[in-house]
Each structure stands twice: as C-alpha cells, then as structure tokens.
C-alpha cells in the first residue's frame, strides 16, 4: 500500500495554499461524469484571494463565496489546475467550487479504479471526501484483487437507492505524506449479477418460444388440403384421429373403426408415407399423430 501512496503523490493532490486555517472541507466526486463539488469553511485567509489547487486538468468552473457568484479563474499547472477567487473577506466565510476534471478513473483489465490524494498544507479541522460510483457499478470483491478494494479501509459505503458511494471523514495531520484514497469497482456492464443475466436469458427464451409458436400456428397447412390426395379409407383414419385430438394408439384405431387390424396397418403405412401422419412405438402398439405441419 505504501507503493500505492507514493505513486499517487504525483498523480493528484489538492491544497488551499492561500488559506491559513480551514474549519471544514467537503469534497464530492461523481465518478460517472468526473464532476467535483468542493465546499470550504475558511476560518482565516492571508489575503482577499483564495487559491485552490487541483491535481487534475479542469473545465466548467463555477465558484461562489458565501453563496454568491464569485470572480474565479483557473491557471494551468504541470500537475493540474489552480483556482483563484476574489473573496473580499479574510475571516469566517464559505467557498464553493464546481468543476469537471479529467482522468480521475482508470482501467486495469476489466476493473475500474479511482485514485485520489490530498496533501494538507494548512490546518484543517475536518475533511470529508465522498466518491459516488456510476449507476449500477459495484465495489470489487477483494478476493479478486491483491489490495483493498477501498482504501483507507475506514471508508464507509452507502447507497442513495440507485448508486453506491464511499465516504471518508478524517481529522488530518498537517504536512507529511499525502492521504491517499482509492476504490476498485466494476462498471455497469461488468457489475451485472448472475441473476440479471439469467433473467435476460429467460426473457430471450420466452420471446423465442412465443415467436416460434406464432410462426408455427400461422405457417401450418389446412388438413383439408391433404384430403385431396387421400382415398375414402385413408380419410376415415384421419377423421378418427381428429375426433381424438389428433392422436391415438393404433390398436384403439382398430377398435374404433370398421377395418381389420391388417387393413389399419396398411392404411397407416400409406398415410405415413404421404407425410399426413407420424408414427412412433409405444408399448405393444404404435402412437399415431397427425403431422405437425397440419392444422385441423
């Protein structure tokens, strides 16, 4: 983990260089659109210009001082961006920033990871960081990676009903190594549960079966067309099958018809050859069925 902390040092940090005392700093990062919301409660400032350094290239900056729009601008740095805002106050005021950053999440194989680092260069009584995962994303199971899925492990997970988030809250020490934060998470596609895939598969199967049933029904041939190629004796056998839902045992056909066992056997063979009925062995007799291509 120490190696991770050192690698984060040059990737991202935030500092309030012009402030001398911060009561509270609240940072919310939306990993879905890479947007930041930063809230500061400044106890004391050395000048009427607040400087806030962000370890990422940023755009779409909006700044407010004590709830009112502020004159803010950004300056590109080698490691990110620097925000400057006129405050007209040096004590006990609030500042808010909203902006979009770049490259706050990266990909490692089929896993996404968010990493962020904060160096506390001025006294800060309380620091709170909230990272909001994309919709349907989930925290990676630690069995699948070689390091904690949430770091520091004091981070608390929660949900707003649609999205998972992680919150860290700390009373930071001044100076020293940066405090590093990271999350390993699955994106929308990879986070689908087995049950979701099963549900999708079942839905596809149901649709396919319904489509086949409808197609089969409307693609069947009227049995009346088959009668054009049948003689009277063959028609008698077909009529007897229709009266019994399209299927009978051959021995029952013999019992129910005026024909002998040998005669029925011959008629059945002729109808099977014409493709009008199907025959399969069942016990000591045969089960006769009107061919599935006909409707009756």
C-alpha positions as CSV (number, residue, x, y, z in Angstrom):
1,X,0.0,0.0,0.0
2,X,3.0,2.3,0.6
3,X,3.9,1.9,-3.0
4,X,0.4,3.0,-4.0
5,X,0.6,6.0,-1.8
6,X,3.9,7.1,-3.3
7,X,2.6,6.6,-6.8
8,X,-0.4,8.8,-6.0
9,X,1.8,11.6,-4.9
10,X,2.4,12.9,-8.4
11,X,-1.0,12.0,-9.8
12,X,-3.4,14.1,-7.8
13,X,-3.4,16.5,-4.8
14,X,-5.4,19.5,-3.6
15,X,-4.2,22.3,-1.4
16,X,-5.5,25.6,-0.2
17,X,-2.3,27.5,-0.4
18,X,-3.6,31.0,0.5
19,X,-5.7,29.8,3.5
20,X,-4.1,29.6,6.9
21,X,-7.0,27.8,8.7
22,X,-9.8,25.6,7.4
23,X,-12.7,24.6,9.7
24,X,-14.2,22.1,7.3
25,X,-13.5,20.8,3.7
26,X,-16.1,18.8,2.0
27,X,-15.4,17.2,-1.4
28,X,-17.8,15.2,-3.5
29,X,-16.6,13.4,-6.7
30,X,-19.0,11.9,-9.1
31,X,-17.2,9.1,-10.9
32,X,-19.9,8.9,-13.6
33,X,-19.2,12.3,-15.1
34,X,-15.9,13.2,-13.4
35,X,-17.6,16.3,-11.7
36,X,-16.3,17.8,-8.4
37,X,-18.2,19.7,-5.7
38,X,-15.9,21.4,-3.1
39,X,-17.1,23.2,-0.1
40,X,-14.8,25.1,2.3
41,X,-15.4,26.8,5.6
42,X,-12.4,29.2,5.9
43,X,-11.6,30.4,9.3
44,X,-8.7,32.7,8.3
45,X,-7.1,33.8,5.0
46,X,-3.9,35.7,4.4
47,X,-5.4,37.8,1.6
48,X,-8.6,38.5,-0.2
49,X,-7.8,36.0,-2.9
50,X,-8.5,32.3,-2.3
51,X,-6.2,29.8,-4.1
52,X,-7.2,26.2,-4.5
53,X,-5.0,23.7,-6.3
54,X,-6.5,20.7,-8.1
55,X,-4.3,17.8,-9.2
56,X,-6.3,17.3,-12.5
57,X,-6.9,19.4,-15.6
58,X,-10.4,21.0,-15.0
59,X,-13.1,22.8,-17.0
60,X,-16.6,24.3,-16.5
61,X,-15.6,26.1,-13.3
62,X,-18.2,27.8,-11.1
63,X,-17.3,29.5,-7.9
64,X,-19.3,31.0,-5.0
65,X,-18.3,32.9,-1.9
66,X,-20.9,33.0,0.9
67,X,-23.4,31.7,-1.6
68,X,-22.9,34.5,-4.2
69,X,-21.2,34.0,-7.5
70,X,-17.5,34.9,-7.3
71,X,-15.0,36.1,-9.8
72,X,-12.9,33.0,-10.3
73,X,-10.4,31.9,-12.9
74,X,-8.1,28.9,-13.5
75,X,-4.4,28.6,-14.2
76,X,-2.9,25.5,-15.8
77,X,-0.2,23.8,-13.8
78,X,2.1,21.0,-14.6
79,X,0.2,18.7,-12.3
80,X,-3.3,20.1,-12.8
81,X,-5.0,23.4,-12.3
82,X,-5.0,26.3,-9.9
83,X,-8.3,28.1,-9.0
84,X,-8.2,31.7,-7.9
85,X,-11.3,33.5,-6.4
86,X,-11.7,37.0,-5.0
87,X,-13.3,36.8,-1.6
88,X,-13.5,40.4,-0.2
89,X,-13.1,38.7,3.1
90,X,-10.3,37.2,5.1
91,X,-12.2,35.6,8.0
92,X,-15.0,33.2,8.6
93,X,-16.5,32.7,5.1
94,X,-17.6,29.8,2.9
95,X,-16.4,29.0,-0.6
96,X,-17.9,26.5,-3.1
97,X,-16.4,25.2,-6.3
98,X,-17.9,23.1,-9.0
99,X,-15.9,21.8,-12.0
100,X,-15.2,18.8,-14.2
101,X,-11.9,17.1,-14.1
102,X,-10.1,14.7,-16.4
103,X,-8.7,11.2,-15.9
104,X,-10.0,10.6,-12.3
105,X,-10.7,6.9,-13.0
106,X,-8.5,4.4,-14.9
107,X,-8.9,0.9,-16.2
108,X,-7.0,-2.2,-15.0
109,X,-8.1,-5.2,-17.1
110,X,-11.8,-5.4,-16.7
111,X,-11.8,-3.3,-13.4
112,X,-12.0,0.4,-12.9
113,X,-10.0,2.1,-10.2
114,X,-10.4,5.6,-8.8
115,X,-7.4,7.1,-7.0
116,X,-7.0,10.4,-5.3
117,X,-4.5,12.0,-3.0
118,X,-4.7,15.0,-0.6
119,X,-1.9,16.9,1.0
120,X,-2.9,19.0,4.0
121,X,-0.6,22.1,3.9
122,X,-2.7,24.2,6.2
123,X,-4.5,23.3,9.5
124,X,-7.8,21.6,8.6
125,X,-10.1,20.6,11.5
126,X,-12.3,18.2,9.4
127,X,-12.0,16.7,5.9
128,X,-14.8,14.7,4.2
129,X,-14.5,13.0,0.8
130,X,-17.4,11.3,-0.9
131,X,-16.9,9.3,-4.1
132,X,-20.2,8.5,-5.9
133,X,-19.9,5.4,-8.2
134,X,-21.6,5.3,-11.6
135,X,-25.1,3.9,-11.7
136,X,-25.2,0.0,-11.5
137,X,-21.5,-0.1,-10.6
138,X,-20.3,-2.1,-7.6
139,X,-17.3,-2.4,-5.4
140,X,-14.9,-5.2,-6.5
141,X,-14.7,-8.2,-4.2
142,X,-11.3,-8.2,-2.5
143,X,-10.8,-11.8,-3.4
144,X,-10.4,-10.7,-7.0
145,X,-7.6,-8.2,-6.4
146,X,-4.3,-8.1,-4.5
147,X,-5.1,-5.0,-2.4
148,X,-8.1,-3.5,-0.5
149,X,-11.0,-2.5,-2.8
150,X,-11.5,0.6,-0.6
151,X,-8.5,2.5,0.8
152,X,-8.2,3.8,3.5
153,X,-10.4,0.9,4.8
154,X,-12.1,3.4,7.2
155,X,-14.2,4.4,4.2
156,X,-17.9,3.8,4.8
157,X,-20.1,2.5,1.9
158,X,-23.7,3.5,1.4
159,X,-26.3,3.9,-1.3
160,X,-28.9,6.5,-2.3
161,X,-31.2,3.8,-3.6
162,X,-29.7,4.0,-7.1
163,X,-25.9,4.4,-6.7
164,X,-23.3,3.2,-4.3
165,X,-21.0,5.7,-2.6
166,X,-17.9,5.7,-0.3
167,X,-17.3,8.3,2.3
168,X,-14.2,9.1,4.2
169,X,-14.1,11.5,7.1
170,X,-10.9,12.5,8.9
171,X,-9.1,15.0,11.2
172,X,-6.0,15.3,9.1
173,X,-2.5,15.9,10.3
174,X,-0.5,18.8,8.8
175,X,2.2,18.0,6.2
176,X,3.9,14.7,5.8
177,X,2.9,12.1,3.1
178,X,-0.3,12.7,1.3
179,X,-3.5,11.0,2.4
180,X,-4.4,8.6,-0.4
181,X,-7.9,7.4,-1.3
182,X,-8.8,4.7,-3.8
183,X,-11.7,2.5,-4.9
184,X,-11.7,-0.5,-7.2
185,X,-15.1,-1.0,-8.9
186,X,-16.9,-2.8,-11.7
187,X,-18.6,-0.7,-14.3
188,X,-22.2,-1.0,-15.4
189,X,-21.6,-3.9,-17.8
190,X,-19.3,-5.9,-15.5
191,X,-21.4,-5.5,-12.4
192,X,-24.5,-7.3,-13.7
193,X,-25.3,-10.1,-11.4
194,X,-25.7,-13.7,-12.4
195,X,-29.4,-13.3,-11.7
196,X,-29.7,-10.4,-14.2
197,X,-28.1,-12.5,-16.9
198,X,-30.4,-15.4,-16.1
199,X,-33.3,-13.1,-16.3
200,X,-32.3,-11.7,-19.6
201,X,-31.7,-15.2,-20.9
202,X,-35.1,-16.4,-19.8
203,X,-36.7,-13.4,-21.4
204,X,-35.0,-14.1,-24.7
205,X,-36.1,-17.8,-24.4
206,X,-39.7,-16.8,-23.7
207,X,-39.8,-14.4,-26.7
208,X,-38.2,-17.0,-28.9
209,X,-40.8,-19.7,-27.9
210,X,-43.7,-17.3,-28.4
211,X,-42.3,-16.3,-31.8
212,X,-41.9,-20.0,-32.7
213,X,-45.5,-20.8,-31.5
214,X,-47.0,-17.9,-33.5
215,X,-44.9,-18.8,-36.6
216,X,-45.8,-22.5,-36.3
217,X,-49.5,-21.7,-36.0
218,X,-49.7,-19.4,-38.9
219,X,-47.4,-21.5,-41.1
220,X,-49.4,-24.7,-40.8
221,X,-51.3,-26.2,-43.7
222,X,-55.1,-26.8,-43.5
223,X,-55.7,-30.6,-43.2
224,X,-58.3,-30.2,-45.9
225,X,-55.5,-29.8,-48.5
226,X,-54.3,-33.2,-47.6
227,X,-57.7,-34.8,-48.3
228,X,-57.2,-34.0,-52.0
229,X,-54.6,-36.8,-52.1
230,X,-56.4,-39.3,-49.9
231,X,-58.9,-42.1,-50.6
232,X,-62.0,-42.7,-48.6
233,X,-60.4,-45.3,-46.3
234,X,-57.5,-43.0,-45.5
235,X,-59.8,-40.1,-44.8
236,X,-61.7,-42.3,-42.3
237,X,-58.5,-42.8,-40.4
238,X,-57.7,-39.1,-40.4
239,X,-61.2,-38.2,-39.3
240,X,-60.9,-40.7,-36.4
241,X,-57.7,-39.0,-35.3
242,X,-59.2,-35.5,-35.5
243,X,-62.0,-36.7,-33.2
244,X,-59.4,-37.7,-30.7
245,X,-57.3,-34.5,-30.6
246,X,-55.1,-35.6,-33.4
247,X,-53.5,-38.7,-31.8
248,X,-54.5,-42.3,-30.9
249,X,-52.9,-45.7,-30.3
250,X,-53.1,-47.8,-33.4
251,X,-54.9,-50.6,-31.5
252,X,-57.6,-48.1,-30.5
253,X,-58.0,-47.1,-34.1
254,X,-58.6,-50.8,-34.9
255,X,-61.2,-51.0,-32.1
256,X,-62.9,-47.8,-33.2
257,X,-63.0,-48.3,-36.9
258,X,-64.7,-50.8,-39.3
259,X,-61.3,-52.0,-40.5
260,X,-59.4,-55.1,-39.6
261,X,-56.0,-54.9,-37.9
262,X,-54.2,-55.7,-41.1
263,X,-56.2,-53.1,-43.0
264,X,-55.5,-50.4,-40.5
265,X,-51.8,-51.3,-40.6
266,X,-51.8,-50.8,-44.3
267,X,-53.7,-47.5,-44.2
268,X,-51.3,-46.2,-41.5
269,X,-48.3,-47.1,-43.6
270,X,-49.8,-45.3,-46.6
271,X,-50.5,-42.1,-44.5
272,X,-47.0,-42.1,-43.0
273,X,-45.5,-42.4,-46.5
274,X,-47.7,-39.4,-47.6
275,X,-46.5,-37.4,-44.6
276,X,-50.0,-36.9,-43.3
277,X,-49.5,-38.7,-40.0
278,X,-46.5,-39.7,-37.8
279,X,-46.0,-43.0,-36.0
280,X,-43.9,-43.9,-33.0
281,X,-43.6,-47.0,-31.0
282,X,-45.5,-47.1,-27.6
283,X,-45.6,-50.3,-25.7
284,X,-47.0,-53.1,-27.8
285,X,-48.7,-50.7,-30.1
286,X,-47.9,-47.5,-32.1
287,X,-48.9,-44.0,-31.3
288,X,-50.4,-42.3,-34.4
289,X,-50.4,-38.5,-34.7
290,X,-51.5,-36.1,-37.4
291,X,-48.3,-34.4,-38.8
292,X,-47.4,-31.2,-37.0
293,X,-47.4,-29.3,-40.3
294,X,-51.2,-29.5,-40.5
295,X,-53.9,-27.6,-38.5
296,X,-57.3,-29.1,-38.0
